[in-house]
Amino acid sequence: MKTIIDSLKWRYATYTFDTSKGISEKDLHTVLEAGNLAATAFGLQPFEFVVVKDQTMKESLVPHAYGQQHLAKNSALVVLAIRTDLDEAYITEYIERIGRVRGVPVEMLEGFKQSMLGAMSMKGADGRNAWAQKQAYIALGTMMAAASELRIDNHGAEGFDPEKFDEMLGLKAKNLHATVLLMLGYRTDTPDDKEKMFQIKVRKEYDDIVSVI
Ligand SMILES: Cc1cc2nc3c(=O)[nH]c(=O)nc-3n(C[C@H](O)[C@H](O)[C@H](O)COP(=O)(O)O)c2cc1C
């Protein structure tokens, strides 16, 4: 039986995708739904996933990502964008969703609502964005693991100009801010020597990263 460890050993940050192989809508949906199911603090999910399918747009993003060609040469590019409007309306919407889904009167959730409002207000705008970005990275990791389980190659990237991405993708108007990218696709059957090297996993020894007190 295939385990999560097998999947994580199989995956590597893929630079050369075989762009002739598309990802099925069903598999892409599964990867994105895994991101939706990722844990977040308070369950607030302060992010959205923007799938860039337009090839011309993908190519025009490359110069704003240090020329990284794999941003354009893949089967799907997902921009994980944080929400910049974690205000009372956003929190109220979440409370109402909890009430609806769990069949709980919203009055019973008032304490939870106040604790979230307090936490968000204490952070200030920069603190809220930093906090939201941490949550987005949890979704990134969850999606990478889910993709790997499906044997879909994946590569995360934060080497890009977020402000430029916001501008080009019209994110600011939607109260979104580009945070981290996920490229998806299938590795080439004919990797060059550099790509083969990337496929060799380099990690610390287990005992050097885990300690028990
Ligand atoms: C959050 C994150 C950001 C990354 N940013 C970039 C990037 O901008 N450009 C790049 O070439 N690789 C990027 N990488 C890939 C890492 O360099 C790669 O995952 C790391 O070297 C470990 O290799 P492995 O994923 O093959 O095990 C990023 C990975 C993560 C998880």
The ligand as an SDF file (V2000), in Angstrom:
LIG
                    3D

 31 33  0  0  0  0  0  0  0  0999 V2000
    7.3550   27.9280    0.1150 C   0  0  0  0  0  0  0  0  0  0  0  0
    8.3460   27.5250   -0.9250 C   0  0  0  0  0  0  0  0  0  0  0  0
    8.8930   28.4760   -1.7470 C   0  0  0  0  0  0  0  0  0  0  0  0
    9.7840   28.1180   -2.7540 C   0  0  0  0  0  0  0  0  0  0  0  0
   10.2160   29.0660   -3.6340 N   0  0  0  0  0  0  0  0  0  0  0  0
   10.9280   28.6700   -4.7130 C   0  0  0  0  0  0  0  0  0  0  0  0
   11.2290   29.5840   -5.7470 C   0  0  0  0  0  0  0  0  0  0  0  0
   10.8260   30.7490   -5.7220 O   0  0  0  0  0  0  0  0  0  0  0  0
   11.9590   29.1450   -6.7810 N   0  0  0  0  0  0  0  0  0  0  0  0
   12.4010   27.8650   -6.8690 C   0  0  0  0  0  0  0  0  0  0  0  0
   13.0580   27.5230   -7.8390 O   0  0  0  0  0  0  0  0  0  0  0  0
   12.1110   26.9680   -5.9230 N   0  0  0  0  0  0  0  0  0  0  0  0
   11.3760   27.3280   -4.8530 C   0  0  0  0  0  0  0  0  0  0  0  0
   11.0290   26.4050   -3.9060 N   0  0  0  0  0  0  0  0  0  0  0  0
   11.4710   25.0130   -4.0470 C   0  0  0  0  0  0  0  0  0  0  0  0
   12.5000   24.6330   -2.9930 C   0  0  0  0  0  0  0  0  0  0  0  0
   13.7450   25.1640   -3.3160 O   0  0  0  0  0  0  0  0  0  0  0  0
   12.5260   23.1020   -2.8620 C   0  0  0  0  0  0  0  0  0  0  0  0
   11.2770   22.6720   -2.4370 O   0  0  0  0  0  0  0  0  0  0  0  0
   13.6080   22.6660   -1.8910 C   0  0  0  0  0  0  0  0  0  0  0  0
   14.8710   22.8540   -2.4580 O   0  0  0  0  0  0  0  0  0  0  0  0
   13.4760   21.2160   -1.4600 C   0  0  0  0  0  0  0  0  0  0  0  0
   13.5030   20.3690   -2.5750 O   0  0  0  0  0  0  0  0  0  0  0  0
   12.3490   19.3110   -2.8630 P   0  0  0  0  0  0  0  0  0  0  0  0
   11.0450   20.0770   -2.8470 O   0  0  0  0  0  0  0  0  0  0  0  0
   12.6720   18.7970   -4.2280 O   0  0  0  0  0  0  0  0  0  0  0  0
   12.4010   18.2640   -1.8240 O   0  0  0  0  0  0  0  0  0  0  0  0
   10.1560   26.7590   -2.8990 C   0  0  0  0  0  0  0  0  0  0  0  0
    9.5990   25.7990   -2.0450 C   0  0  0  0  0  0  0  0  0  0  0  0
    8.6960   26.1650   -1.0810 C   0  0  0  0  0  0  0  0  0  0  0  0
    8.0730   25.0980   -0.2200 C   0  0  0  0  0  0  0  0  0  0  0  0
  1  2  1  0
  2  3  1  0
  2 30  2  0
  3  4  2  0
  4  5  1  0
  4 28  1  0
  5  6  2  0
  6  7  1  0
  6 13  1  0
  7  8  2  0
  7  9  1  0
  9 10  1  0
 10 11  2  0
 10 12  1  0
 12 13  2  0
 13 14  1  0
 14 15  1  0
 14 28  1  0
 15 16  1  0
 16 17  1  0
 16 18  1  0
 18 19  1  0
 18 20  1  0
 20 21  1  0
 20 22  1  0
 22 23  1  0
 23 24  1  0
 24 25  2  0
 24 26  1  0
 24 27  1  0
 28 29  2  0
 29 30  1  0
 30 31  1  0
M  END
$$$$
